[in-house]
Amino acid sequence: MANITVSLTEEGLLKLQELAARLMISPEELARIGVEELLALPDDEFRRVMNYVLKKNAELYQRLA
């Protein structure tokens, strides 16, 4: 696992610490989870849109084949 350093405002750090405390995890763990979730979204969204377009245009693709 690699490490990075992130600069936060005092307000941002306080919010991160408060939310982490409510969830009973460390601020570092909460930040890691948030980043992982964010990185996962584009691929999931792309797959959702791709499947929608393929289903919507299936008949057209068959005629063009």
N, C-alpha and C positions, 0 to 999 in steps of 0.2 A: 504494500500500500504506500502511496506517495503522500507527502505533506505539502500544503500550501499555506500561505499567510494571507489573511484578508483584513483590510482596515475597515473599521466600522466607526460611525459617529458614536459619541457617548450615549445618545438616545437609542440608536440602533442596538448597541451592546446591552443596554438596560432591558430593552424589549426582548431580545434574544434570551437573556438570563431569566427574565420573568416567565416567559413561555416555557423554557426548558424546565424550570422549577415546577411549574404546574403539571408538566408531563412526566416529571420525576426522571429526567435524563440530563446529561451534561449539555451545556451550550454547544460544545464541539460536536456531540452526537446529533443534536438537532440541526446544526448547520450542515453536517454531512448528509443527513437524510433529506434535507431540503434541496441541496445541490443534486443529489442523485435523482430525486423526483423531477426536478426541472430538466435534467439531461434526458430523462426517459420520455418526456412529453413530445418532443418533435417527432421521434420515430413512431410512437403510437398514433399521433395525429396524422402523419403521412400515411400510415397503413390504413387508417379509417377512411380517409379521403380516397385513396387508391382503390380500395374495395368498393366504395360507393360508385366511383366513376366506372369501374369495370362492370359492375352489375347493371348500372343504368344504361350502358352502351353495349351490352353483350350482343344484342341482335344486330346492331350496326357492324360490330367487329366480325360477326359470322358472315354477313353479306359481303364485306370487304375482303374476306379471306379467299 
